[in-house]
């Protein structure tokens, strides 16, 4: 069925806003304006997307909305990795290692579904297998291997902007203090029929939303030039329950991301040098191939240290519609540490809600 003409404002230009804008802008009658304080190219503590690895390691509990969004995202990431090289997404051999002792730690809880040997997503990603016990390193209780992807976010976010522009979307900088103000920022000068709220952690303070279920989970990374040869993570470390070790090489010369941590409630924007040292040491211990099989962290060639705040939400992402001060609003935020791996699923859901909102508006 052809959609009738509609002006839509997407508020936010992180991976969630851009992917949502992309799907909306594919509909010829939808005139999309993306309004955001931060855009691709910016590096800022209020802007999570550039800091992500980013890879696809599903963590949604079976039957949850997040699991549905992650499942709905894989086919498009796979298509992009297979046949759209300019999106800068490549396939990676992936190994995930589990230590039973991490089960109740912050990282172990976050990774609970990822660490299972029989997860719901075993039939979603290619080549899933449980590694034989006798092949595991000391201290590792179980491990799985599969094919996943890693996204070069420095190329992929601008690529998303380019796709939206090619579909006629307009981008403009703007800061709103109340969600309903966004409707007046459509590029046509006429009010938008629907606003899609993709403000991530901004939804904690944004007027008309002020979602107190939102909180930051700080992630610190080191970007290096070294190549690991495998994408790998473990369930935890012996350096504290909120410290993690993961390694992923970005596509298209993007370097290798070494992580990390999941520090709930921390707003600290600056890298902690001692945590950076622990991240580098753990990465080399887990994957000596990073430094050619011999030597320590001094052999890592650092490009940049970074900190991002994952937009976490108690209860998981919010993808819902509501009328706020007479403006139809579709919320699409709270994607924590999984905004890329749920991006297409959540954008499809937001598109469905925009269509519903416009259909009900037509009946008013
Ligand atoms: P953001 O990227 O934060 O974008 C929010 C947008 O809203 C910005 O444009 C901002 O300017 C705008 N905005 C907010 N408030 C306002 C306002 N009032 N007015 C105007 N504009 C406003 N995810 C994965 O899937 N895989 C990974 O491997 C992965 N690794 C990660 C590693 C780290 C270290 C971190 C920090 C995160 C990682 N993530 C990963 C999570 C992922 O980065 C986030 O889930 C995702 O970036 C959230 O995107 P977003 O668009 O919701 O928010």
Boltz pocket constraint, residues with backbone or C-beta under 6 A from the ligand:
constraints:
  - pocket:
      binder: B
      contacts: [[A, 11], [A, 12], [A, 13], [A, 14], [A, 15], [A, 16], [A, 17], [A, 35], [A, 36], [A, 37], [A, 38], [A, 39], [A, 46], [A, 47], [A, 48], [A, 49], [A, 50], [A, 51], [A, 52], [A, 53], [A, 54], [A, 55], [A, 56], [A, 57], [A, 174], [A, 175], [A, 176], [A, 177], [A, 198], [A, 199], [A, 200], [A, 201], [A, 202], [A, 203], [A, 206], [A, 217], [A, 218], [A, 219], [A, 220], [A, 221], [A, 259], [A, 260], [A, 307], [A, 308], [A, 309], [A, 310], [A, 311], [A, 332], [A, 333], [A, 334], [A, 335], [A, 336], [A, 337], [A, 338], [A, 339], [A, 340], [A, 341], [A, 342]]
      max_distance: 6.0
